[in-house]
Amino acid sequence: MTLSELKPGESGRIIHVYSNNLRKRIIDMGLTNGTVIKVKKLAPLGDPMEILVRGYFLTLRKAEARTIEIERIGVDL
């Protein structure tokens, strides 16, 4: 599954970043393999999404989030 499929409150662990064009920029932002992330909220129309990663908030577009493969690890309700 990809990061774009997570809903607010769900968490996941990054498995792989696929995009060749965005890979370096995404890795520079701290989104590396094994990193745990949590989706905090989505914009009203669903794009972009705000995630919590390594103690800071990061906003990604859905197109960027689709290039990040994750495994779901939990849900906070």
N, CA, C, O and CB atoms as a CASP TS submission, in Angstrom:
PFRMAT TS
TARGET T0000
AUTHOR 0000-0000-0000
METHOD Language model
MODEL 1
PARENT N/A
ATOM      1  N   MET     1       0.847  -1.174   0.000  1.00  0.00           N
ATOM      2  CA  MET     1       0.000   0.000   0.000  1.00  0.00           C
ATOM      3  C   MET     1       0.891   1.234   0.000  1.00  0.00           C
ATOM      4  O   MET     1       2.070   1.154   0.345  1.00  0.00           O
ATOM      5  CB  MET     1      -0.963  -0.001   1.219  1.00  0.00           C
ATOM      6  N   THR     2       0.335   2.363  -0.382  1.00  0.00           N
ATOM      7  CA  THR     2       1.112   3.600  -0.435  1.00  0.00           C
ATOM      8  C   THR     2       0.646   4.564   0.652  1.00  0.00           C
ATOM      9  O   THR     2      -0.432   4.405   1.227  1.00  0.00           O
ATOM     10  CB  THR     2       0.992   4.259  -1.826  1.00  0.00           C
ATOM     11  N   LEU     3       1.467   5.547   0.915  1.00  0.00           N
ATOM     12  CA  LEU     3       1.157   6.554   1.924  1.00  0.00           C
ATOM     13  C   LEU     3      -0.149   7.275   1.606  1.00  0.00           C
ATOM     14  O   LEU     3      -0.874   7.659   2.524  1.00  0.00           O
ATOM     15  CB  LEU     3       2.298   7.562   2.032  1.00  0.00           C
ATOM     16  N   SER     4      -0.454   7.461   0.359  1.00  0.00           N
ATOM     17  CA  SER     4      -1.675   8.184  -0.032  1.00  0.00           C
ATOM     18  C   SER     4      -2.953   7.453   0.387  1.00  0.00           C
ATOM     19  O   SER     4      -4.023   8.060   0.411  1.00  0.00           O
ATOM     20  CB  SER     4      -1.687   8.401  -1.538  1.00  0.00           C
ATOM     21  N   GLU     5      -2.862   6.175   0.714  1.00  0.00           N
ATOM     22  CA  GLU     5      -4.031   5.392   1.101  1.00  0.00           C
ATOM     23  C   GLU     5      -4.354   5.466   2.586  1.00  0.00           C
ATOM     24  O   GLU     5      -5.428   5.030   3.001  1.00  0.00           O
ATOM     25  CB  GLU     5      -3.826   3.969   0.716  1.00  0.00           C
ATOM     26  N   LEU     6      -3.444   6.009   3.397  1.00  0.00           N
ATOM     27  CA  LEU     6      -3.703   6.117   4.830  1.00  0.00           C
ATOM     28  C   LEU     6      -4.704   7.227   5.113  1.00  0.00           C
ATOM     29  O   LEU     6      -4.739   8.241   4.416  1.00  0.00           O
ATOM     30  CB  LEU     6      -2.400   6.372   5.594  1.00  0.00           C
ATOM     31  N   LYS     7      -5.506   7.025   6.130  1.00  0.00           N
ATOM     32  CA  LYS     7      -6.497   8.000   6.578  1.00  0.00           C
ATOM     33  C   LYS     7      -5.948   8.722   7.814  1.00  0.00           C
ATOM     34  O   LYS     7      -5.024   8.221   8.453  1.00  0.00           O
ATOM     35  CB  LYS     7      -7.870   7.306   6.892  1.00  0.00           C
ATOM     36  N   PRO     8      -6.500   9.887   8.159  1.00  0.00           N
ATOM     37  CA  PRO     8      -6.058  10.580   9.369  1.00  0.00           C
ATOM     38  C   PRO     8      -6.163   9.683  10.601  1.00  0.00           C
ATOM     39  O   PRO     8      -7.165   8.997  10.803  1.00  0.00           O
ATOM     40  CB  PRO     8      -6.881  11.850   9.578  1.00  0.00           C
ATOM     41  N   GLY     9      -5.113   9.700  11.417  1.00  0.00           N
ATOM     42  CA  GLY     9      -5.058   8.867  12.618  1.00  0.00           C
ATOM     43  C   GLY     9      -4.340   7.550  12.411  1.00  0.00           C
ATOM     44  O   GLY     9      -3.992   6.885  13.387  1.00  0.00           O
ATOM     45  N   GLU    10      -4.105   7.152  11.160  1.00  0.00           N
ATOM     46  CA  GLU    10      -3.421   5.892  10.880  1.00  0.00           C
ATOM     47  C   GLU    10      -1.916   6.125  10.777  1.00  0.00           C
ATOM     48  O   GLU    10      -1.458   7.200  10.389  1.00  0.00           O
ATOM     49  CB  GLU    10      -3.959   5.255   9.579  1.00  0.00           C
ATOM     50  N   SER    11      -1.164   5.088  11.135  1.00  0.00           N
ATOM     51  CA  SER    11       0.290   5.152  11.089  1.00  0.00           C
ATOM     52  C   SER    11       0.829   4.066  10.179  1.00  0.00           C
ATOM     53  O   SER    11       0.152   3.080   9.889  1.00  0.00           O
ATOM     54  CB  SER    11       0.889   5.020  12.495  1.00  0.00           C
ATOM     55  N   GLY    12       2.054   4.266   9.737  1.00  0.00           N
ATOM     56  CA  GLY    12       2.693   3.279   8.883  1.00  0.00           C
ATOM     57  C   GLY    12       4.206   3.386   8.953  1.00  0.00           C
ATOM     58  O   GLY    12       4.750   4.362   9.471  1.00  0.00           O
ATOM     59  N   ARG    13       4.870   2.383   8.432  1.00  0.00           N
ATOM     60  CA  ARG    13       6.333   2.356   8.367  1.00  0.00           C
ATOM     61  C   ARG    13       6.731   2.342   6.899  1.00  0.00           C
ATOM     62  O   ARG    13       6.199   1.554   6.116  1.00  0.00           O
ATOM     63  CB  ARG    13       6.927   1.110   9.131  1.00  0.00           C
ATOM     64  N   ILE    14       7.652   3.199   6.528  1.00  0.00           N
ATOM     65  CA  ILE    14       8.086   3.297   5.137  1.00  0.00           C
ATOM     66  C   ILE    14       8.886   2.060   4.758  1.00  0.00           C
ATOM     67  O   ILE    14       9.808   1.653   5.464  1.00  0.00           O
ATOM     68  CB  ILE    14       8.926   4.574   4.911  1.00  0.00           C
ATOM     69  N   ILE    15       8.511   1.472   3.629  1.00  0.00           N
ATOM     70  CA  ILE    15       9.221   0.314   3.096  1.00  0.00           C
ATOM     71  C   ILE    15      10.150   0.739   1.964  1.00  0.00           C
ATOM     72  O   ILE    15      11.299   0.301   1.899  1.00  0.00           O
ATOM     73  CB  ILE    15       8.225  -0.754   2.604  1.00  0.00           C
ATOM     74  N   HIS    16       9.645   1.600   1.063  1.00  0.00           N
ATOM     75  CA  HIS    16      10.449   1.981  -0.104  1.00  0.00           C
ATOM     76  C   HIS    16       9.917   3.269  -0.716  1.00  0.00           C
ATOM     77  O   HIS    16       8.711   3.518  -0.706  1.00  0.00           O
ATOM     78  CB  HIS    16      10.453   0.852  -1.157  1.00  0.00           C
ATOM     79  N   VAL    17      10.814   4.082  -1.245  1.00  0.00           N
ATOM     80  CA  VAL    17      10.448   5.293  -1.990  1.00  0.00           C
ATOM     81  C   VAL    17      10.752   5.023  -3.456  1.00  0.00           C
ATOM     82  O   VAL    17      11.898   4.746  -3.808  1.00  0.00           O
ATOM     83  CB  VAL    17      11.227   6.571  -1.463  1.00  0.00           C
ATOM     84  N   TYR    18       9.742   5.101  -4.313  1.00  0.00           N
ATOM     85  CA  TYR    18       9.879   4.699  -5.712  1.00  0.00           C
ATOM     86  C   TYR    18      10.286   5.782  -6.686  1.00  0.00           C
ATOM     87  O   TYR    18      11.004   5.491  -7.643  1.00  0.00           O
ATOM     88  CB  TYR    18       8.624   4.139  -6.162  1.00  0.00           C
ATOM     89  N   SER    19       9.868   7.003  -6.489  1.00  0.00           N
ATOM     90  CA  SER    19      10.068   8.046  -7.490  1.00  0.00           C
ATOM     91  C   SER    19      11.539   8.398  -7.663  1.00  0.00           C
ATOM     92  O   SER    19      12.212   8.747  -6.694  1.00  0.00           O
ATOM     93  CB  SER    19       9.287   9.287  -7.112  1.00  0.00           C
ATOM     94  N   ASN    20      12.043   8.308  -8.897  1.00  0.00           N
ATOM     95  CA  ASN    20      13.420   8.704  -9.176  1.00  0.00           C
ATOM     96  C   ASN    20      13.578  10.219  -9.104  1.00  0.00           C
ATOM     97  O   ASN    20      14.595  10.715  -8.619  1.00  0.00           O
ATOM     98  CB  ASN    20      13.853   8.193 -10.552  1.00  0.00           C
ATOM     99  N   ASN    21      12.582  10.954  -9.583  1.00  0.00           N
ATOM    100  CA  ASN    21      12.661  12.409  -9.615  1.00  0.00           C
ATOM    101  C   ASN    21      12.575  13.033  -8.224  1.00  0.00           C
ATOM    102  O   ASN    21      13.263  14.012  -7.933  1.00  0.00           O
ATOM    103  CB  ASN    21      11.561  12.961 -10.487  1.00  0.00           C
ATOM    104  N   LEU    22      11.735  12.466  -7.372  1.00  0.00           N
ATOM    105  CA  LEU    22      11.507  13.042  -6.047  1.00  0.00           C
ATOM    106  C   LEU    22      12.289  12.339  -4.939  1.00  0.00           C
ATOM    107  O   LEU    22      12.318  12.820  -3.806  1.00  0.00           O
ATOM    108  CB  LEU    22      10.042  12.998  -5.724  1.00  0.00           C
ATOM    109  N   ARG    23      12.913  11.222  -5.249  1.00  0.00           N
ATOM    110  CA  ARG    23      13.538  10.373  -4.223  1.00  0.00           C
ATOM    111  C   ARG    23      14.510  11.135  -3.314  1.00  0.00           C
ATOM    112  O   ARG    23      14.413  11.033  -2.091  1.00  0.00           O
ATOM    113  CB  ARG    23      14.273   9.229  -4.890  1.00  0.00           C
ATOM    114  N   LYS    24      15.430  11.886  -3.888  1.00  0.00           N
ATOM    115  CA  LYS    24      16.415  12.602  -3.075  1.00  0.00           C
ATOM    116  C   LYS    24      15.737  13.635  -2.181  1.00  0.00           C
ATOM    117  O   LYS    24      16.076  13.748  -1.003  1.00  0.00           O
ATOM    118  CB  LYS    24      17.457  13.284  -3.972  1.00  0.00           C
ATOM    119  N   ARG    25      14.797  14.379  -2.720  1.00  0.00           N
ATOM    120  CA  ARG    25      14.096  15.403  -1.929  1.00  0.00           C
ATOM    121  C   ARG    25      13.309  14.765  -0.793  1.00  0.00           C
ATOM    122  O   ARG    25      13.323  15.271   0.329  1.00  0.00           O
ATOM    123  CB  ARG    25      13.151  16.228  -2.824  1.00  0.00           C
ATOM    124  N   ILE    26      12.623  13.658  -1.072  1.00  0.00           N
ATOM    125  CA  ILE    26      11.843  12.972  -0.049  1.00  0.00           C
ATOM    126  C   ILE    26      12.756  12.414   1.041  1.00  0.00           C
ATOM    127  O   ILE    26      12.436  12.519   2.225  1.00  0.00           O
ATOM    128  CB  ILE    26      11.010  11.846  -0.676  1.00  0.00           C
ATOM    129  N   ILE    27      13.870  11.830   0.663  1.00  0.00           N
ATOM    130  CA  ILE    27      14.817  11.293   1.641  1.00  0.00           C
ATOM    131  C   ILE    27      15.428  12.429   2.463  1.00  0.00           C
ATOM    132  O   ILE    27      15.629  12.273   3.667  1.00  0.00           O
ATOM    133  CB  ILE    27      15.930  10.478   0.933  1.00  0.00           C
ATOM    134  N   ASP    28      15.724  13.557   1.838  1.00  0.00           N
ATOM    135  CA  ASP    28      16.263  14.717   2.555  1.00  0.00           C
ATOM    136  C   ASP    28      15.279  15.244   3.604  1.00  0.00           C
ATOM    137  O   ASP    28      15.695  15.845   4.594  1.00  0.00           O
ATOM    138  CB  ASP    28      16.612  15.831   1.566  1.00  0.00           C
ATOM    139  N   MET    29      13.993  15.024   3.395  1.00  0.00           N
ATOM    140  CA  MET    29      12.979  15.453   4.362  1.00  0.00           C
ATOM    141  C   MET    29      12.830  14.459   5.518  1.00  0.00           C
ATOM    142  O   MET    29      12.024  14.684   6.421  1.00  0.00           O
ATOM    143  CB  MET    29      11.636  15.634   3.661  1.00  0.00           C
ATOM    144  N   GLY    30      13.592  13.371   5.500  1.00  0.00           N
ATOM    145  CA  GLY    30      13.551  12.410   6.599  1.00  0.00           C
ATOM    146  C   GLY    30      12.693  11.196   6.342  1.00  0.00           C
ATOM    147  O   GLY    30      12.515  10.374   7.240  1.00  0.00           O
ATOM    148  N   LEU    31      12.153  11.054   5.139  1.00  0.00           N
ATOM    149  CA  LEU    31      11.301   9.913   4.813  1.00  0.00           C
ATOM    150  C   LEU    31      12.157   8.782   4.250  1.00  0.00           C
ATOM    151  O   LEU    31      12.203   8.566   3.039  1.00  0.00           O
ATOM    152  CB  LEU    31      10.194  10.318   3.800  1.00  0.00           C
ATOM    153  N   THR    32      12.828   8.071   5.139  1.00  0.00           N
ATOM    154  CA  THR    32      13.713   6.983   4.748  1.00  0.00           C
ATOM    155  C   THR    32      13.095   5.643   5.130  1.00  0.00           C
ATOM    156  O   THR    32      12.152   5.588   5.919  1.00  0.00           O
ATOM    157  CB  THR    32      15.097   7.146   5.401  1.00  0.00           C
ATOM    158  N   ASN    33      13.628   4.571   4.570  1.00  0.00           N
ATOM    159  CA  ASN    33      13.116   3.231   4.866  1.00  0.00           C
ATOM    160  C   ASN    33      13.145   2.976   6.370  1.00  0.00           C
ATOM    161  O   ASN    33      14.134   3.269   7.042  1.00  0.00           O
ATOM    162  CB  ASN    33      13.940   2.155   4.123  1.00  0.00           C
ATOM    163  N   GLY    34      12.047   2.426   6.888  1.00  0.00           N
ATOM    164  CA  GLY    34      11.936   2.106   8.304  1.00  0.00           C
ATOM    165  C   GLY    34      11.373   3.218   9.164  1.00  0.00           C
ATOM    166  O   GLY    34      11.070   2.992  10.335  1.00  0.00           O
ATOM    167  N   THR    35      11.226   4.413   8.616  1.00  0.00           N
ATOM    168  CA  THR    35      10.700   5.550   9.382  1.00  0.00           C
ATOM    169  C   THR    35       9.206   5.384   9.626  1.00  0.00           C
ATOM    170  O   THR    35       8.455   5.039   8.714  1.00  0.00           O
ATOM    171  CB  THR    35      10.974   6.876   8.645  1.00  0.00           C
ATOM    172  N   VAL    36       8.780   5.632  10.861  1.00  0.00           N
ATOM    173  CA  VAL    36       7.361   5.563  11.217  1.00  0.00           C
ATOM    174  C   VAL    36       6.740   6.930  10.981  1.00  0.00           C
ATOM    175  O   VAL    36       7.297   7.953  11.378  1.00  0.00           O
ATOM    176  CB  VAL    36       7.165   5.109  12.701  1.00  0.00           C
ATOM    177  N   ILE    37       5.581   6.938  10.331  1.00  0.00           N
ATOM    178  CA  ILE    37       4.866   8.174  10.034  1.00  0.00           C
ATOM    179  C   ILE    37       3.428   8.045  10.491  1.00  0.00           C
ATOM    180  O   ILE    37       2.903   6.939  10.620  1.00  0.00           O
ATOM    181  CB  ILE    37       4.931   8.506   8.529  1.00  0.00           C
ATOM    182  N   LYS    38       2.791   9.185  10.735  1.00  0.00           N
ATOM    183  CA  LYS    38       1.379   9.201  11.119  1.00  0.00           C
ATOM    184  C   LYS    38       0.677  10.298  10.336  1.00  0.00           C
ATOM    185  O   LYS    38       1.163  11.428  10.275  1.00  0.00           O
ATOM    186  CB  LYS    38       1.209   9.418  12.658  1.00  0.00           C
ATOM    187  N   VAL    39      -0.451   9.976   9.742  1.00  0.00           N
ATOM    188  CA  VAL    39      -1.237  10.968   9.014  1.00  0.00           C
ATOM    189  C   VAL    39      -2.044  11.760  10.034  1.00  0.00           C
ATOM    190  O   VAL    39      -2.837  11.192  10.785  1.00  0.00           O
ATOM    191  CB  VAL    39      -2.174  10.294   7.944  1.00  0.00           C
ATOM    192  N   LYS    40      -1.838  13.076  10.056  1.00  0.00           N
ATOM    193  CA  LYS    40      -2.541  13.937  11.000  1.00  0.00           C
ATOM    194  C   LYS    40      -3.860  14.455  10.423  1.00  0.00           C
ATOM    195  O   LYS    40      -4.901  14.374  11.075  1.00  0.00           O
ATOM    196  CB  LYS    40      -1.652  15.108  11.399  1.00  0.00           C
ATOM    197  N   LYS    41      -3.813  14.985   9.200  1.00  0.00           N
ATOM    198  CA  LYS    41      -5.051  15.489   8.600  1.00  0.00           C
ATOM    199  C   LYS    41      -4.902  15.617   7.092  1.00  0.00           C
ATOM    200  O   LYS    41      -3.801  15.611   6.542  1.00  0.00           O
ATOM    201  CB  LYS    41      -5.437  16.848   9.211  1.00  0.00           C
ATOM    202  N   LEU    42      -6.057  15.732   6.450  1.00  0.00           N
ATOM    203  CA  LEU    42      -6.128  15.940   5.005  1.00  0.00           C
ATOM    204  C   LEU    42      -6.774  17.292   4.752  1.00  0.00           C
ATOM    205  O   LEU    42      -7.605  17.744   5.541  1.00  0.00           O
ATOM    206  CB  LEU    42      -6.927  14.795   4.299  1.00  0.00           C
ATOM    207  N   ALA    43      -6.400  17.933   3.665  1.00  0.00           N
ATOM    208  CA  ALA    43      -7.053  19.172   3.257  1.00  0.00           C
ATOM    209  C   ALA    43      -8.508  18.861   2.905  1.00  0.00           C
ATOM    210  O   ALA    43      -8.837  17.706   2.638  1.00  0.00           O
ATOM    211  CB  ALA    43      -6.308  19.832   2.048  1.00  0.00           C
ATOM    212  N   PRO    44      -9.373  19.854   2.899  1.00  0.00           N
ATOM    213  CA  PRO    44     -10.797  19.607   2.623  1.00  0.00           C
ATOM    214  C   PRO    44     -11.075  18.814   1.343  1.00  0.00           C
ATOM    215  O   PRO    44     -12.013  18.018   1.312  1.00  0.00           O
ATOM    216  CB  PRO    44     -11.511  20.914   2.540  1.00  0.00           C
ATOM    217  N   LEU    45     -10.291  19.010   0.303  1.00  0.00           N
ATOM    218  CA  LEU    45     -10.502  18.257  -0.927  1.00  0.00           C
ATOM    219  C   LEU    45      -9.610  17.017  -1.009  1.00  0.00           C
ATOM    220  O   LEU    45      -9.553  16.360  -2.048  1.00  0.00           O
ATOM    221  CB  LEU    45     -10.252  19.150  -2.126  1.00  0.00           C
ATOM    222  N   GLY    46      -8.904  16.693   0.100  1.00  0.00           N
ATOM    223  CA  GLY    46      -8.094  15.481   0.151  1.00  0.00           C
ATOM    224  C   GLY    46      -6.650  15.637  -0.286  1.00  0.00           C
ATOM    225  O   GLY    46      -5.876  14.684  -0.197  1.00  0.00           O
ATOM    226  N   ASP    47      -6.273  16.805  -0.753  1.00  0.00           N
ATOM    227  CA  ASP    47      -4.904  17.010  -1.214  1.00  0.00           C
ATOM    228  C   ASP    47      -4.499  18.439  -0.884  1.00  0.00           C
ATOM    229  O   ASP    47      -5.195  19.358  -1.317  1.00  0.00           O
ATOM    230  CB  ASP    47      -4.768  16.726  -2.748  1.00  0.00           C
ATOM    231  N   PRO    48      -3.438  18.685  -0.157  1.00  0.00           N
ATOM    232  CA  PRO    48      -2.408  17.765   0.305  1.00  0.00           C
ATOM    233  C   PRO    48      -2.762  17.103   1.635  1.00  0.00           C
ATOM    234  O   PRO    48      -3.843  17.314   2.185  1.00  0.00           O
ATOM    235  CB  PRO    48      -1.096  18.494   0.436  1.00  0.00           C
ATOM    236  N   MET    49      -1.818  16.292   2.141  1.00  0.00           N
ATOM    237  CA  MET    49      -1.998  15.627   3.428  1.00  0.00           C
ATOM    238  C   MET    49      -0.871  16.061   4.360  1.00  0.00           C
ATOM    239  O   MET    49       0.255  16.310   3.929  1.00  0.00           O
ATOM    240  CB  MET    49      -2.023  14.072   3.263  1.00  0.00           C
ATOM    241  N   GLU    50      -1.203  16.146   5.649  1.00  0.00           N
ATOM    242  CA  GLU    50      -0.197  16.510   6.645  1.00  0.00           C
ATOM    243  C   GLU    50       0.178  15.268   7.430  1.00  0.00           C
ATOM    244  O   GLU    50      -0.694  14.560   7.933  1.00  0.00           O
ATOM    245  CB  GLU    50      -0.716  17.631   7.595  1.00  0.00           C
ATOM    246  N   ILE    51       1.481  15.000   7.538  1.00  0.00           N
ATOM    247  CA  ILE    51       1.946  13.824   8.272  1.00  0.00           C
ATOM    248  C   ILE    51       2.911  14.260   9.366  1.00  0.00           C
ATOM    249  O   ILE    51       3.541  15.314   9.288  1.00  0.00           O
ATOM    250  CB  ILE    51       2.623  12.805   7.318  1.00  0.00           C
ATOM    251  N   LEU    52       3.007  13.415  10.388  1.00  0.00           N
ATOM    252  CA  LEU    52       3.970  13.606  11.458  1.00  0.00           C
ATOM    253  C   LEU    52       5.092  12.612  11.237  1.00  0.00           C
ATOM    254  O   LEU    52       4.862  11.403  11.205  1.00  0.00           O
ATOM    255  CB  LEU    52       3.316  13.428  12.868  1.00  0.00           C
ATOM    256  N   VAL    53       6.307  13.119  11.085  1.00  0.00           N
ATOM    257  CA  VAL    53       7.463  12.267  10.825  1.00  0.00           C
ATOM    258  C   VAL    53       8.643  12.805  11.633  1.00  0.00           C
ATOM    259  O   VAL    53       8.977  13.985  11.536  1.00  0.00           O
ATOM    260  CB  VAL    53       7.802  12.216   9.294  1.00  0.00           C
ATOM    261  N   ARG    54       9.264  11.954  12.415  1.00  0.00           N
ATOM    262  CA  ARG    54      10.454  12.326  13.210  1.00  0.00           C
ATOM    263  C   ARG    54      10.237  13.569  14.063  1.00  0.00           C
ATOM    264  O   ARG    54      11.158  14.363  14.253  1.00  0.00           O
ATOM    265  CB  ARG    54      11.638  12.557  12.293  1.00  0.00           C
ATOM    266  N   GLY    55       9.016  13.740  14.579  1.00  0.00           N
ATOM    267  CA  GLY    55       8.736  14.850  15.485  1.00  0.00           C
ATOM    268  C   GLY    55       8.363  16.166  14.830  1.00  0.00           C
ATOM    269  O   GLY    55       8.213  17.165  15.533  1.00  0.00           O
ATOM    270  N   TYR    56       8.208  16.212  13.520  1.00  0.00           N
ATOM    271  CA  TYR    56       7.778  17.449  12.874  1.00  0.00           C
ATOM    272  C   TYR    56       6.679  17.149  11.858  1.00  0.00           C
ATOM    273  O   TYR    56       6.523  16.017  11.400  1.00  0.00           O
ATOM    274  CB  TYR    56       8.974  18.155  12.189  1.00  0.00           C
ATOM    275  N   PHE    57       5.926  18.188  11.520  1.00  0.00           N
ATOM    276  CA  PHE    57       4.833  18.050  10.572  1.00  0.00           C
ATOM    277  C   PHE    57       5.328  18.368   9.169  1.00  0.00           C
ATOM    278  O   PHE    57       6.081  19.319   8.957  1.00  0.00           O
ATOM    279  CB  PHE    57       3.656  18.968  10.956  1.00  0.00           C
ATOM    280  N   LEU    58       4.894  17.562   8.226  1.00  0.00           N
ATOM    281  CA  LEU    58       5.297  17.701   6.830  1.00  0.00           C
ATOM    282  C   LEU    58       4.048  17.589   5.966  1.00  0.00           C
ATOM    283  O   LEU    58       3.189  16.744   6.221  1.00  0.00           O
ATOM    284  CB  LEU    58       6.362  16.621   6.429  1.00  0.00           C
ATOM    285  N   THR    59       3.944  18.420   4.966  1.00  0.00           N
ATOM    286  CA  THR    59       2.807  18.381   4.047  1.00  0.00           C
ATOM    287  C   THR    59       3.275  17.844   2.710  1.00  0.00           C
ATOM    288  O   THR    59       4.248  18.329   2.132  1.00  0.00           O
ATOM    289  CB  THR    59       2.167  19.785   3.881  1.00  0.00           C
ATOM    290  N   LEU    60       2.555  16.819   2.222  1.00  0.00           N
ATOM    291  CA  LEU    60       2.870  16.197   0.935  1.00  0.00           C
ATOM    292  C   LEU    60       1.643  16.185   0.046  1.00  0.00           C
ATOM    293  O   LEU    60       0.519  16.046   0.528  1.00  0.00           O
ATOM    294  CB  LEU    60       3.398  14.767   1.132  1.00  0.00           C
ATOM    295  N   ARG    61       1.854  16.328  -1.226  1.00  0.00           N
ATOM    296  CA  ARG    61       0.765  16.141  -2.187  1.00  0.00           C
ATOM    297  C   ARG    61       0.501  14.658  -2.346  1.00  0.00           C
ATOM    298  O   ARG    61       1.384  13.836  -2.101  1.00  0.00           O
ATOM    299  CB  ARG    61       1.102  16.790  -3.559  1.00  0.00           C
ATOM    300  N   LYS    62      -0.708  14.314  -2.754  1.00  0.00           N
ATOM    301  CA  LYS    62      -1.072  12.902  -2.949  1.00  0.00           C
ATOM    302  C   LYS    62      -0.180  12.238  -3.991  1.00  0.00           C
ATOM    303  O   LYS    62       0.163  11.064  -3.850  1.00  0.00           O
ATOM    304  CB  LYS    62      -2.543  12.780  -3.370  1.00  0.00           C
ATOM    305  N   ALA    63       0.202  12.974  -5.040  1.00  0.00           N
ATOM    306  CA  ALA    63       1.079  12.405  -6.073  1.00  0.00           C
ATOM    307  C   ALA    63       2.420  12.001  -5.480  1.00  0.00           C
ATOM    308  O   ALA    63       2.973  10.968  -5.856  1.00  0.00           O
ATOM    309  CB  ALA    63       1.292  13.411  -7.218  1.00  0.00           C
ATOM    310  N   GLU    64       2.949  12.795  -4.562  1.00  0.00           N
ATOM    311  CA  GLU    64       4.201  12.447  -3.894  1.00  0.00           C
ATOM    312  C   GLU    64       4.001  11.265  -2.949  1.00  0.00           C
ATOM    313  O   GLU    64       4.848  10.375  -2.874  1.00  0.00           O
ATOM    314  CB  GLU    64       4.753  13.655  -3.124  1.00  0.00           C
ATOM    315  N   ALA    65       2.888  11.260  -2.234  1.00  0.00           N
ATOM    316  CA  ALA    65       2.591  10.186  -1.278  1.00  0.00           C
ATOM    317  C   ALA    65       2.409   8.843  -1.986  1.00  0.00           C
ATOM    318  O   ALA    65       2.677   7.794  -1.399  1.00  0.00           O
ATOM    319  CB  ALA    65       1.331  10.526  -0.471  1.00  0.00           C
ATOM    320  N   ARG    66       1.959   8.865  -3.235  1.00  0.00           N
ATOM    321  CA  ARG    66       1.772   7.612  -3.981  1.00  0.00           C
ATOM    322  C   ARG    66       3.096   6.947  -4.342  1.00  0.00           C
ATOM    323  O   ARG    66       3.108   5.775  -4.717  1.00  0.00           O
ATOM    324  CB  ARG    66       0.976   7.873  -5.248  1.00  0.00           C
ATOM    325  N   THR    67       4.203   7.665  -4.238  1.00  0.00           N
ATOM    326  CA  THR    67       5.506   7.090  -4.562  1.00  0.00           C
ATOM    327  C   THR    67       6.181   6.452  -3.345  1.00  0.00           C
ATOM    328  O   THR    67       7.300   5.948  -3.446  1.00  0.00           O
ATOM    329  CB  THR    67       6.411   8.159  -5.146  1.00  0.00           C
ATOM    330  N   ILE    68       5.496   6.475  -2.190  1.00  0.00           N
ATOM    331  CA  ILE    68       6.069   5.953  -0.946  1.00  0.00           C
ATOM    332  C   ILE    68       5.292   4.721  -0.515  1.00  0.00           C
ATOM    333  O   ILE    68       4.126   4.816  -0.131  1.00  0.00           O
ATOM    334  CB  ILE    68       6.054   7.029   0.175  1.00  0.00           C
ATOM    335  N   GLU    69       5.944   3.560  -0.578  1.00  0.00           N
ATOM    336  CA  GLU    69       5.313   2.306  -0.154  1.00  0.00           C
ATOM    337  C   GLU    69       5.458   2.172   1.361  1.00  0.00           C
ATOM    338  O   GLU    69       6.535   2.394   1.916  1.00  0.00           O
ATOM    339  CB  GLU    69       5.949   1.073  -0.888  1.00  0.00           C
ATOM    340  N   ILE    70       4.355   1.806   2.020  1.00  0.00           N
ATOM    341  CA  ILE    70       4.366   1.673   3.476  1.00  0.00           C
ATOM    342  C   ILE    70       3.665   0.388   3.898  1.00  0.00           C
ATOM    343  O   ILE    70       2.980  -0.255   3.103  1.00  0.00           O
ATOM    344  CB  ILE    70       3.694   2.889   4.137  1.00  0.00           C
ATOM    345  N   GLU    71       3.850   0.031   5.163  1.00  0.00           N
ATOM    346  CA  GLU    71       3.035  -0.994   5.793  1.00  0.00           C
ATOM    347  C   GLU    71       2.289  -0.341   6.932  1.00  0.00           C
ATOM    348  O   GLU    71       2.892   0.389   7.718  1.00  0.00           O
ATOM    349  CB  GLU    71       3.896  -2.197   6.290  1.00  0.00           C
ATOM    350  N   ARG    72       0.998  -0.580   7.047  1.00  0.00           N
ATOM    351  CA  ARG    72       0.173   0.011   8.088  1.00  0.00           C
ATOM    352  C   ARG    72       0.553  -0.617   9.428  1.00  0.00           C
ATOM    353  O   ARG    72       0.699  -1.835   9.522  1.00  0.00           O
ATOM    354  CB  ARG    72      -1.342  -0.187   7.784  1.00  0.00           C
ATOM    355  N   ILE    73       0.711   0.207  10.460  1.00  0.00           N
ATOM    356  CA  ILE    73       1.079  -0.340  11.764  1.00  0.00           C
ATOM    357  C   ILE    73       0.128   0.019  12.880  1.00  0.00           C
ATOM    358  O   ILE    73       0.247  -0.528  13.976  1.00  0.00           O
ATOM    359  CB  ILE    73       2.431   0.117  12.128  1.00  0.00           C
ATOM    360  N   GLY    74      -0.817   0.920  12.646  1.00  0.00           N
ATOM    361  CA  GLY    74      -1.740   1.233  13.737  1.00  0.00           C
ATOM    362  C   GLY    74      -2.737   2.306  13.389  1.00  0.00           C
ATOM    363  O   GLY    74      -2.612   3.011  12.388  1.00  0.00           O
ATOM    364  N   VAL    75      -3.753   2.410  14.265  1.00  0.00           N
ATOM    365  CA  VAL    75      -4.802   3.402  14.104  1.00  0.00           C
ATOM    366  C   VAL    75      -5.082   4.005  15.467  1.00  0.00           C
ATOM    367  O   VAL    75      -5.275   3.274  16.438  1.00  0.00           O
ATOM    368  CB  VAL    75      -6.091   2.778  13.483  1.00  0.00           C
ATOM    369  N   ASP    76      -5.108   5.345  15.556  1.00  0.00           N
ATOM    370  CA  ASP    76      -5.516   6.038  16.778  1.00  0.00           C
ATOM    371  C   ASP    76      -6.900   6.605  16.543  1.00  0.00           C
ATOM    372  O   ASP    76      -7.121   7.324  15.569  1.00  0.00           O
ATOM    373  CB  ASP    76      -4.500   7.166  17.176  1.00  0.00           C
ATOM    374  N   LEU    77      -7.822   6.294  17.415  1.00  0.00           N
ATOM    375  CA  LEU    77      -9.179   6.829  17.272  1.00  0.00           C
ATOM    376  C   LEU    77      -9.474   7.835  18.333  1.00  0.00           C
ATOM    377  O   LEU    77     -10.571   8.392  18.369  1.00  0.00           O
ATOM    378  CB  LEU    77     -10.205   5.726  17.321  1.00  0.00           C
TER
END
